């Protein structure tokens, strides 16, 4: 907790502050790259695969920026969607950067030809808002997660979809809506409210009923059910080696789960038709956020876990020890315009805080 730290090192700008933990060696530096103003609440953000562009989802529009100049270059809006609010809750670039998928509160997924600013396809099937999207590496599949408690894997050629449904909702919560999804780099796996296990056809889903579920993609069989959070799970990120993942929750914590045993468990399911009741263990708790944890990421080298919270802070954690390296804090915006702040680090990370959003990259200190 930062309150207990003595004389912490700081970097700050006019409306942002980075506080470093004096109890550990400082290895990161921070610098502001761009500030982008929005006329609307920013609900989501995503970078293109090459990092040259950034998309934000707002009320009725998706906006695309050049990350080098900070200039807005495209505004995508479906004028046929009728009047009134229509918040875009998820955005994702195709791997080649030609298309942008947007998921909205109307349950529809729109695939945009970015250069022409036209809708290429509309995917219907979800019964509630679409809160997360992710393309496979080859661009042939799109994974979506919705408040209707389903994950869909869409074929980008014919628009067909396969559905993974939650049937075992915890009665205490009475809701198992999916908050985020992503697909593994090898293109074979998908995950709801998380990433998929590399090199294994498994899907992990974090949902509103505080549970993480893991399925076999091919069979649709539930392989694992992880419980430990005391409130809804809003994000899960796999480690690069595929041996674990991190979940973030409204209970203000992150957890690291050791999933080494899942491969054997999947094989056991294939042979016996059932698995043991023993769950993958939670080995590390990340404590310090003072409000909901809404996003989590793991660095490419697996060294850092990064979390974004409703407390308007982004924290960098040592993935092995759970110790915090630094915290980034932005201003509390109370005006009519909303700001998007881009900071420079070595790896991009994003955080949504109330009505404005920040991008962070990390740079190792020399």
Secondary structure as GFF3:
##gff-version 3
##sequence-region A 1 366
A	DSSP	three_ten_helix	2	4	.	.	.	ID=ss1
A	DSSP	beta_strand	9	12	.	.	.	ID=ss2
A	DSSP	beta_strand	16	20	.	.	.	ID=ss3
A	DSSP	beta_strand	28	29	.	.	.	ID=ss4
A	DSSP	beta_strand	31	38	.	.	.	ID=ss5
A	DSSP	beta_strand	44	47	.	.	.	ID=ss6
A	DSSP	beta_strand	53	57	.	.	.	ID=ss7
A	DSSP	beta_strand	61	66	.	.	.	ID=ss8
A	DSSP	beta_strand	72	77	.	.	.	ID=ss9
A	DSSP	three_ten_helix	79	81	.	.	.	ID=ss10
A	DSSP	beta_strand	88	93	.	.	.	ID=ss11
A	DSSP	beta_strand	99	104	.	.	.	ID=ss12
A	DSSP	beta_strand	109	113	.	.	.	ID=ss13
A	DSSP	beta_strand	118	123	.	.	.	ID=ss14
A	DSSP	beta_strand	130	135	.	.	.	ID=ss15
A	DSSP	beta_strand	141	146	.	.	.	ID=ss16
A	DSSP	beta_strand	150	155	.	.	.	ID=ss17
A	DSSP	beta_strand	161	165	.	.	.	ID=ss18
A	DSSP	beta_strand	181	183	.	.	.	ID=ss19
A	DSSP	beta_strand	190	192	.	.	.	ID=ss20
A	DSSP	beta_strand	202	206	.	.	.	ID=ss21
A	DSSP	beta_strand	211	216	.	.	.	ID=ss22
A	DSSP	beta_strand	222	227	.	.	.	ID=ss23
A	DSSP	beta_strand	233	238	.	.	.	ID=ss24
A	DSSP	beta_strand	244	249	.	.	.	ID=ss25
A	DSSP	beta_strand	254	258	.	.	.	ID=ss26
A	DSSP	alpha_helix	262	272	.	.	.	ID=ss27
A	DSSP	beta_strand	282	286	.	.	.	ID=ss28
A	DSSP	beta_strand	293	298	.	.	.	ID=ss29
A	DSSP	beta_strand	304	309	.	.	.	ID=ss30
A	DSSP	beta_strand	313	318	.	.	.	ID=ss31
A	DSSP	beta_strand	324	330	.	.	.	ID=ss32
A	DSSP	beta_strand	338	344	.	.	.	ID=ss33
A	DSSP	beta_strand	349	353	.	.	.	ID=ss34
A	DSSP	beta_strand	356	360	.	.	.	ID=ss35
A	DSSP	beta_strand	363	364	.	.	.	ID=ss36
###
